[in-house]
């Protein structure tokens, strides 16, 4: 019993770290894809500068809301309640990361910045789904 508890104390943070790294990699790669698509739709160099400033203002709105607390809440609830369902971790991870743009819109910089695109919600939800699935594969199956 003691060894099982010590094992969970090692596996759960490791799984959370790996799922957070995977979700971060997905957010970065999908965001770069969105950036490339946006820049290719711009015409000349003056439009590219305007688009870059627009994207920087969106980034400034989003950065203060980046937090691991929603994902950590999903993990803690799943571990305490001993939830072994993959659906719980996948949907919970997607909901936890999709809440980040919502938190960004509630922040103090949200009035001055433009509204966040729907594609941003998709990027974060996709990263959350993947992170939740990885967490379930490593630690959630044996909660």
Residue pairs with C-beta under 8 A, 6 or more apart in sequence:
8 79
8 139
11 138
11 139
11 142
12 75
12 79
12 139
14 138
14 139
15 134
15 135
15 138
15 139
15 140
16 71
16 72
16 75
16 135
16 139
18 134
18 135
18 138
19 71
19 93
19 131
19 132
19 134
19 135
19 138
20 68
20 71
20 131
22 127
22 130
22 131
22 134
23 71
23 93
23 97
23 127
23 128
23 130
23 131
24 127
26 123
26 126
26 127
26 130
26 131
27 97
27 123
27 124
27 127
30 123
30 126
30 127
31 123
34 119
34 120
34 123
35 55
38 51
38 55
39 48
39 51
39 52
42 48
42 50
42 51
54 114
57 112
57 113
57 114
58 113
58 114
58 116
58 117
58 120
60 109
60 113
61 104
61 105
61 107
61 109
61 110
61 113
61 114
61 116
62 100
62 101
62 104
62 116
62 120
64 104
64 107
64 108
64 109
65 100
65 101
65 103
65 104
65 106
65 107
66 100
67 100
67 103
70 95
70 96
70 97
70 99
70 100
71 93
71 96
71 97
71 128
71 131
73 96
74 89
74 92
74 93
74 95
74 96
74 132
75 135
77 83
77 92
78 88
78 89
78 92
78 140
78 143
79 143
82 143
83 89
83 140
83 143
84 140
84 141
84 142
84 143
86 133
86 136
86 140
86 141
88 140
89 132
89 133
89 135
89 136
89 140
90 129
90 132
90 133
90 136
91 129
91 132
92 132
93 128
93 129
93 130
93 131
93 132
93 133
93 135
94 125
94 126
94 128
94 129
94 132
95 125
95 128
96 128
96 132
97 124
97 125
97 127
97 128
97 131
98 121
98 124
98 125
98 128
100 124
101 116
101 120
101 121
101 124
104 110
104 116
105 115
105 116
